[in-house]
Every structure is written in structure tokens, then in C-alpha cells.
Amino acid sequence: MTQSAIALSMHARFYDGVHPVAHPVTIKATPAELVAATAAGQVVVRWPTAEIEVASDAEHEPHALLVCARQPGTRLAIEDDALRQSLAELGGNLKQAANRRPRIAPALGGVAGALALTVGLMAFAAEKLPNVVAPFVPHAWQRSLGDSVVSAMTDDMRKCTSAEGQEALQKLIDRLQQVSTYGRRIDVTVVQNPIVNAFAVPGGRLIVFSGLIDKASGPEEVAGVIAHEVGHVVHFHSMKGLLRAYGFDMMLKLVTGGYSSDVATLGGAGGVLLALRHSRDAEREADATALELMDRLGMRADGLSTFFGKLLDMQNKPTPGDKGKPKGDTATKAPRDAAEEAGILSTHPPTRERLEATKRPTTGAPAMSASEWQALRAVCRR
């Protein structure tokens, strides 16, 4: 085999191991080395071919992942099938790039065995292990659970199906996903409901209530909230929350294949909604990721903080008719009642600190065109 370059492609992504965003790169490979460069020509990877390894092809990352000990923590995701085949022809460990398949069950089976060792270990892992396990739960299982949650939460609500509005929102989500580290499509369901809320569920599913769109002053505010939800998806916060809330019984069922995705087995949709309330650290992490994703796109990013300002105003103003009304237990309520009572003020409580931390200048490209914004505003009117 000659030392000439055998592969050129833009269909690869570079992760630097520090920021939760992907960098599109061009790959140039020879039997001696692999070089990855950004569109601006900056070389971000120069790895000896013999030292490259193919990482575990986890369910949440459907592409071949290349790593090299010379740059710990960095990864190259090879999305182009032809490029994967070309790299495999270089031999060595790269032969696995063409057909590497995930081996999640054995790893999780080991986790299941470890969980049963001692009560003390279980108590410790109850808090820590979900963060480790969640990203490696097979995507098909996460998706099944997410679909079940979406169905339970929205079955008695009218779906908003305007093609133009759905397309505008999905286009925004696709752009955010493409510069993130989440390797799967993120889908959205919009429902007609006056409450102001949006949340992510496992498997890359978002639920958006029409009240959120109606309350927004412009596309930047919607984009800020959607980017925040994509941040939760990127960090598997919903899956971590469910694992933490339902504990080892759910974990063991997941790893042994005895899991049922029916939300009823998890105590009903109200109970699931409680589990989807994120910690302050998770909210801050999603905020930071939202801003970084919008920055990667050159998108105007001031909408998140301005929307937080509106939420703080809402928080300080009691809703008419709420005085003296018992709140009850969200976990025991019907799905729609649970969602309405929680609202974005409960699932994503704004704080003055978060508002200040997310302030950005009113510069950058618009999140969507004027026609796309009008279509999104009318998404529930057809």
C-alpha cells in the first residue's frame, strides 16, 4: 500500500473532550497517519495510524469512534460509510471501523452484578451510578421509554400538526443537535396547552406546550428554551433522573432485559414528571450547553435570559384562582393535571443567578427567518 492519502471527507466530527459540541472536520489519512482539520484549515488531530483505536460503539453514538492515547479524551466520529471502509483498509485496529458493533449488555451485566454486592455499595451507587449508566442504556430502550412518557403526558391533548410550523421547529432542533455530542435525531411533539412549559424525556424526545410559543416575544426566546432542552438531552439528564428516582429495581431490569417501558409500571405519568425535575446543577449544565450550541451556530443567544426574566415575573405573580387552592400530590394526578400543575416554573425553576449567567448581547444570526417564526406561531391553528 502506498503512502498517498486514501480518504478525504467532511463527514466526520471531532470532540475535544472539554466542550459538549462537535467540530465538523475533514479527514485525510495515509498508512502512516491520520489528520483532521477544521473548515478553516486548523489541524486538530495528527495521529499515527498504528496508534489509533476504535472505541466502544455505544448505542447513543451510532458511528465509529476513533481515539488515540496521544490526545486523551478526544474522539473522532466517522459518519461516512465510505470513509469508514477506506480507513478499515489501512489495517491494524482500524479494521474494526467498518463493522464495529456495540457490546453494551456485557458491560451493563457487570454493573448489575456489582450492584448486588453489598447494601452499602447500593446506597452509594444510588446517587452516583445513574450518571455513569444513563449514557450507556441502549438507545432503543431509552426511545421506548420516551415514547411511552410522551404518550402518557399528551394523549388527551390536541397535537399541533401544522407542517410549516413543525418544519420550522424541527429545523432549529436539527441544527442544534448537529453541533452537539448527541449522535441521534431529536424529535419534538407540540401540544395545544396554555401552560408555559417544555421538557425533554429519554430517547431524544422533546415535548413543547403551545403556551411557551405564545408567551415568547420572538424566535430567540423559543430558541433559547429549545437549546436548553437539547442540553438536557446531550447530558442524558432525563434518563439519569429516572434511574435515580426509581433506583436499582429499574436499573437491574434494564440490564437484564426485564424492563417494561409502560409508564404505569413507574407509578404513572405524574411520578415520571417528578423524576424529570432536574437539579440546579443539571439546569446550569443545560444552560451552559444551550449557550455553547447557539454560539457554535453563530446564533443570537440572548433569548434564554430574557425568557428567564419573564418566568421570574410569572413566579412572583399568583395565578387568579390559585388562592386557597390545595396543590395536592403531583405524583398521584392524571398526566395532564400533573403537567399543568408543575409547569416550567416547577420543572425548570428560574433564578436571578441563572438569568445573570445566561445574559448575552443581542448580536448574532436570527434563530429562524420571519416566515419560519410566523409558521411556528401558527403551528396549532390548523
Secondary structure as GFF3:
##gff-version 3
##sequence-region A 1 382
A	DSSP	beta_strand	7	15	.	.	.	ID=ss1
A	DSSP	beta_strand	23	29	.	.	.	ID=ss2
A	DSSP	beta_strand	33	37	.	.	.	ID=ss3
A	DSSP	beta_strand	43	48	.	.	.	ID=ss4
A	DSSP	three_ten_helix	49	51	.	.	.	ID=ss5
A	DSSP	beta_strand	52	54	.	.	.	ID=ss6
A	DSSP	beta_strand	64	68	.	.	.	ID=ss7
A	DSSP	beta_strand	75	78	.	.	.	ID=ss8
A	DSSP	alpha_helix	81	88	.	.	.	ID=ss9
A	DSSP	three_ten_helix	92	97	.	.	.	ID=ss10
A	DSSP	alpha_helix	104	115	.	.	.	ID=ss11
A	DSSP	alpha_helix	119	133	.	.	.	ID=ss12
A	DSSP	three_ten_helix	134	136	.	.	.	ID=ss13
A	DSSP	alpha_helix	139	154	.	.	.	ID=ss14
A	DSSP	alpha_helix	163	178	.	.	.	ID=ss15
A	DSSP	beta_strand	187	191	.	.	.	ID=ss16
A	DSSP	beta_strand	198	201	.	.	.	ID=ss17
A	DSSP	beta_strand	205	209	.	.	.	ID=ss18
A	DSSP	alpha_helix	210	215	.	.	.	ID=ss19
A	DSSP	alpha_helix	219	234	.	.	.	ID=ss20
A	DSSP	alpha_helix	237	256	.	.	.	ID=ss21
A	DSSP	three_ten_helix	263	266	.	.	.	ID=ss22
A	DSSP	alpha_helix	269	275	.	.	.	ID=ss23
A	DSSP	alpha_helix	280	296	.	.	.	ID=ss24
A	DSSP	alpha_helix	303	315	.	.	.	ID=ss25
A	DSSP	three_ten_helix	330	332	.	.	.	ID=ss26
A	DSSP	alpha_helix	335	347	.	.	.	ID=ss27
A	DSSP	alpha_helix	352	357	.	.	.	ID=ss28
A	DSSP	alpha_helix	370	377	.	.	.	ID=ss29
###
